[in-house]
Amino acid sequence: MHALIEDRYGVTYHPAHLSRKLRQAGMNYAKPRPMDPRSPAVADDILAERLGEALGEDDDETDEDDPVILGFFR
């Protein structure tokens, strides 16, 4: 981040000052993680199970159209 700002704008900032500038502009600085360390190892299985329960899916196949669901899951 510092090198990008220096290359583009020709100025350098101390890391602590740069984070203050970002907060003043309403932004946050965070490092991306490939995987959240708090998530359980079987998160995909849990999600599939909960979605199945929320959608009322049974193991029996039916000829009805799939329902349309709008919203957010927590």
Secondary structure, 3 states (H helix, E strand, C coil): CHHHHHHHHCCCCCHHHHHHHHHHCCCCCCCCCCCCCCCCCCHHHHHHHHHHHHHCCCCCCCCCCCCCCCCCCC
